[in-house]
């Protein structure tokens, strides 16, 4: 059983990226099998519960009020509509329902409604996840009391490249919110986006930041940039798909007991590329034809791919806990 480490150096992570492709995938798959059933993939559904007009200037995001993407502003959804969407997702095979709101941080009157959404979805027997921006005061604890299982708050990229992508909040602001989430006893969903024009060294830096957190995120989404017209990153040179697979593989090795989610960008991936990502240790996907505002593979396509690969849509069962590194 591979030890869980929190002291990875950039030199070590860089060396993993530089391994021959077959050697890297072998190591990632070996690590994956030591901690998870290799043929089980967790399925989540993501719903935008409040869309557009976000005050943040994230260069990848079509929901930013700073950009000219063709996204219509939508007010916070009613609780009944969200619970109904969650019920449909559960009946289609999703085990976790994720709710995303385009906020810098939630206002109290909206936050109260989100708490009701969490309670309603939890009552369906599903795991619950929200992403609401930065949290302050006792908000994380109130989410926990309402039955929230996971809070998503991505680091996005390396500390060094961060200001090239976002200027309206600091990298440390994200770490502060993660700390509040952990203090409340919530599971953390935290990853990043690749293909934003960053260097491999920035991918190394992102994974170093994640892997050296005091406790690894339980869920690590790896997003492949979806380029949306009207955003600053539209027209960015696309990332080599095999580099994306390498990123998934290195994430698996560094955070062996975390669920690694093959997240945004799957709509542009063929089945062979997705299969390589599963071989590299990815064991979670978003299910359904839409993420927050961008496309996602049809559920029928995912079911057909799972059948071809012998994959079961199920919550990955972690094997016995790995010993901590000395």
Buried (B, 14 or more C-beta within 10 A) or exposed (E): EBEBBBEBEEEBBBEBBEBEEEEBBBBBBBBBEBBBBBBBBBBBBBBBBBBBBBBBBBBBBBBBEBBEBEBEEBEBBEBEEBBEBBBEBBEBBBBBBBBBBBBBBBEEEBBEBBBBBBBBBBEBEBBBBBBBBBBEEEBBBBBBBBBBBBBBBBBBBBBBBBEBBBEEBEBEBBBBBBBBBBEBEBBBBBBBBBBBBBEBBBBBBBBBBBBBBEEBBBBBBBBBBBBBEEBBBBEBEEBEBEEBBBBBBBBBBBBBBBBBBBBBBBBBBEEEBBBBBBBBBBBBBBBBEBBBBBBBBEBEBBBEBBEEBEBEBBBBEBEEEBEEEE
